[in-house]
Amino acid sequence: MTGRRDLLLIYGAALLRSTATGMISVLLGVYLARQGTSVTQIGLVIAAGLIGAAMATVVVSWRGDQLGRRRTLIIFALLSSLGGWALVFTVRAWVLLPLALIGMLNAMGTDRSAAFALEQAIIPGLVPERSRTWALSWYNVVLDASGAVGALAAGVPALMNRWMGFDFTSAYRAVFAGFALLNLAGAVLYAFLTHRVEVVARGEQPPPVSPETRRTVAKLAGLFALDSFGGGFLGDALVAYWFFQRFGISVQALGAMFAVVHVLNAVSHLGAAAIARRIGLLNTMVFTHLPSSVFLILVPFAPSFRIAAILFFLREALVEMDVPSRQSYVAAIVRPHERTFASGVTNLTRNLMWAAGSSVGGFFMQNLAFSAPLIAGGSIKILYDGLLYRAFRRVKPAEEKTATVGEAS
């Protein structure tokens, strides 16, 4: 029962954090531009937030268990709240830059924070092995759904201006105060976590990460980096621009299209848990991901918007199934006290390579071919699937080994 209580607290804190992330991702750039901040300075503020998140993930990877998981999560939530309050009280770039770094302001729209990496390490220890993938699937559903709700905050300043008479500056600041309060509420929820989330008691040193695990994690991180680099070519903004230019569809139609995409992504998280129970985690990762990439490569060759949209929807219904499967697999093939290290390192490499892929994707679209990002991104992901299966097809989680032995008997 205690494990279930801790799990619900983590889901609640993740919901608040992802809602806040969705809010700030839509409004940060618009607000700063309205206040006269240059595009270069806006880019630097966003970059500072991402660098801060990367630095925090490094801390989680090597010192998260030693510092204490609950304490670390509380500190991260408080620092994120500080970043929100900074936006309430100043727009001066020289002040915002260090505070965005310290507050790990995430304006990318997706929660890929250090807390995200640490929670992935905690959740598997709160449930039985047979429930691990389901618990991570629901965790990802919570993140996706709350992020979408947070994005709706883009309309709040206009509503406050129209219905309540707020000027736009005050309305934006009210939303940023909401961002800060949501993170503060997350810190309160983390404070109620029990000792079950920890690896060792306070003051004790966690057992060292074995050389074998370091080699395994390094191999996984390299493969996940390849996948994430391909994924960086396929950000929502770039794909939406491709559909807009190729078929001339309206912004409203694009909005509806990507709303369907997010619903399909959320449902696919739950589908992954059901499929993984039947065919195994690695097979779920590879054999749902492969066809999704094939569907993506076919999109540029579609003769009409309807066919292109159907192919893209088929891709989105499958592509996220590897997310909870991957998180569960990483947790399963390392020892419990090594999960923070494994989650931190693999998430850090994914985030860095996703950013690199995003920058290259736009270059490819402009200088090689308009559809190059879709074809290149899908091809890189197919290469990743093949390499991952070849490298880890014989590495099975404990519960799958037990099931195999039982079937043989």
ChimeraX attribute file (.defattr): number of C-alpha atoms within 10 A of each C-alpha:
attribute: neighborCount
match mode: 1-to-1
recipient: residues
	/A:1	8
	/A:2	12
	/A:3	18
	/A:4	12
	/A:5	14
	/A:6	22
	/A:7	23
	/A:8	15
	/A:9	19
	/A:10	23
	/A:11	23
	/A:12	19
	/A:13	24
	/A:14	26
	/A:15	25
	/A:16	25
	/A:17	31
	/A:18	30
	/A:19	29
	/A:20	31
	/A:21	30
	/A:22	28
	/A:23	28
	/A:24	25
	/A:25	22
	/A:26	19
	/A:27	20
	/A:28	20
	/A:29	20
	/A:30	14
	/A:31	19
	/A:32	21
	/A:33	14
	/A:34	11
	/A:35	12
	/A:36	10
	/A:37	16
	/A:38	14
	/A:39	12
	/A:40	8
	/A:41	18
	/A:42	20
	/A:43	11
	/A:44	16
	/A:45	27
	/A:46	23
	/A:47	20
	/A:48	23
	/A:49	26
	/A:50	25
	/A:51	19
	/A:52	23
	/A:53	27
	/A:54	23
	/A:55	17
	/A:56	22
	/A:57	28
	/A:58	18
	/A:59	17
	/A:60	26
	/A:61	24
	/A:62	16
	/A:63	16
	/A:64	24
	/A:65	29
	/A:66	19
	/A:67	18
	/A:68	20
	/A:69	26
	/A:70	23
	/A:71	16
	/A:72	22
	/A:73	25
	/A:74	20
	/A:75	15
	/A:76	23
	/A:77	25
	/A:78	21
	/A:79	23
	/A:80	32
	/A:81	28
	/A:82	24
	/A:83	27
	/A:84	28
	/A:85	20
	/A:86	22
	/A:87	25
	/A:88	20
	/A:89	12
	/A:90	12
	/A:91	17
	/A:92	15
	/A:93	17
	/A:94	11
	/A:95	13
	/A:96	24
	/A:97	23
	/A:98	16
	/A:99	24
	/A:100	29
	/A:101	25
	/A:102	21
	/A:103	26
	/A:104	30
	/A:105	30
	/A:106	29
	/A:107	21
	/A:108	17
	/A:109	20
	/A:110	16
	/A:111	21
	/A:112	20
	/A:113	26
	/A:114	27
	/A:115	25
	/A:116	19
	/A:117	25
	/A:118	26
	/A:119	23
	/A:120	25
	/A:121	26
	/A:122	25
	/A:123	23
	/A:124	25
	/A:125	20
	/A:126	20
	/A:127	17
	/A:128	11
	/A:129	15
	/A:130	12
	/A:131	15
	/A:132	22
	/A:133	31
	/A:134	24
	/A:135	22
	/A:136	25
	/A:137	26
	/A:138	18
	/A:139	24
	/A:140	23
	/A:141	22
	/A:142	19
	/A:143	25
	/A:144	23
	/A:145	17
	/A:146	21
	/A:147	26
	/A:148	20
	/A:149	16
	/A:150	24
	/A:151	20
	/A:152	13
	/A:153	21
	/A:154	19
	/A:155	12
	/A:156	16
	/A:157	21
	/A:158	17
	/A:159	15
	/A:160	17
	/A:161	16
	/A:162	12
	/A:163	8
	/A:164	11
	/A:165	11
	/A:166	16
	/A:167	13
	/A:168	17
	/A:169	15
	/A:170	14
	/A:171	19
	/A:172	26
	/A:173	20
	/A:174	18
	/A:175	22
	/A:176	25
	/A:177	19
	/A:178	18
	/A:179	28
	/A:180	26
	/A:181	20
	/A:182	24
	/A:183	29
	/A:184	23
	/A:185	18
	/A:186	25
	/A:187	25
	/A:188	16
	/A:189	21
	/A:190	24
	/A:191	14
	/A:192	13
	/A:193	21
	/A:194	13
	/A:195	16
	/A:196	15
	/A:197	22
	/A:198	21
	/A:199	23
	/A:200	17
	/A:201	13
	/A:202	13
	/A:203	9
	/A:204	12
	/A:205	12
	/A:206	17
	/A:207	12
	/A:208	8
	/A:209	16
	/A:210	12
	/A:211	9
	/A:212	10
	/A:213	17
	/A:214	16
	/A:215	11
	/A:216	17
	/A:217	21
	/A:218	16
	/A:219	16
	/A:220	20
	/A:221	21
	/A:222	18
	/A:223	22
	/A:224	23
	/A:225	23
	/A:226	23
	/A:227	25
	/A:228	27
	/A:229	26
	/A:230	30
	/A:231	24
	/A:232	26
	/A:233	30
	/A:234	24
	/A:235	16
	/A:236	13
	/A:237	8
	/A:238	18
	/A:239	16
	/A:240	18
	/A:241	13
	/A:242	18
	/A:243	18
	/A:244	15
	/A:245	11
	/A:246	14
	/A:247	13
	/A:248	11
	/A:249	13
	/A:250	10
	/A:251	12
	/A:252	8
	/A:253	11
	/A:254	15
	/A:255	12
	/A:256	10
	/A:257	15
	/A:258	15
	/A:259	13
	/A:260	15
	/A:261	18
	/A:262	19
	/A:263	16
	/A:264	19
	/A:265	24
	/A:266	23
	/A:267	17
	/A:268	23
	/A:269	28
	/A:270	22
	/A:271	19
	/A:272	25
	/A:273	26
	/A:274	16
	/A:275	17
	/A:276	22
	/A:277	16
	/A:278	11
	/A:279	12
	/A:280	19
	/A:281	26
	/A:282	23
	/A:283	18
	/A:284	25
	/A:285	26
	/A:286	23
	/A:287	17
	/A:288	20
	/A:289	24
	/A:290	22
	/A:291	17
	/A:292	25
	/A:293	25
	/A:294	17
	/A:295	20
	/A:296	25
	/A:297	23
	/A:298	16
	/A:299	22
	/A:300	20
	/A:301	11
	/A:302	14
	/A:303	10
	/A:304	12
	/A:305	15
	/A:306	11
	/A:307	14
	/A:308	20
	/A:309	15
	/A:310	14
	/A:311	21
	/A:312	22
	/A:313	22
	/A:314	18
	/A:315	25
	/A:316	25
	/A:317	23
	/A:318	25
	/A:319	22
	/A:320	24
	/A:321	29
	/A:322	25
	/A:323	20
	/A:324	31
	/A:325	28
	/A:326	19
	/A:327	23
	/A:328	28
	/A:329	21
	/A:330	22
	/A:331	26
	/A:332	20
	/A:333	18
	/A:334	21
	/A:335	14
	/A:336	14
	/A:337	20
	/A:338	23
	/A:339	27
	/A:340	27
	/A:341	27
	/A:342	31
	/A:343	26
	/A:344	29
	/A:345	22
	/A:346	24
	/A:347	27
	/A:348	25
	/A:349	21
	/A:350	24
	/A:351	21
	/A:352	17
	/A:353	21
	/A:354	23
	/A:355	18
	/A:356	16
	/A:357	25
	/A:358	20
	/A:359	13
	/A:360	16
	/A:361	24
	/A:362	18
	/A:363	16
	/A:364	17
	/A:365	17
	/A:366	12
	/A:367	9
	/A:368	11
	/A:369	11
	/A:370	16
	/A:371	19
	/A:372	20
	/A:373	30
	/A:374	25
	/A:375	20
	/A:376	19
	/A:377	23
	/A:378	27
	/A:379	19
	/A:380	18
	/A:381	25
	/A:382	21
	/A:383	15
	/A:384	23
	/A:385	24
	/A:386	13
	/A:387	15
	/A:388	20
	/A:389	16
	/A:390	10
	/A:391	12
	/A:392	13
	/A:393	11
	/A:394	9
	/A:395	13
	/A:396	17
	/A:397	19
	/A:398	12
	/A:399	14
	/A:400	18
	/A:401	12
	/A:402	12
	/A:403	11
	/A:404	12
	/A:405	10
	/A:406	9
	/A:407	8
	/A:408	7
	/A:409	6
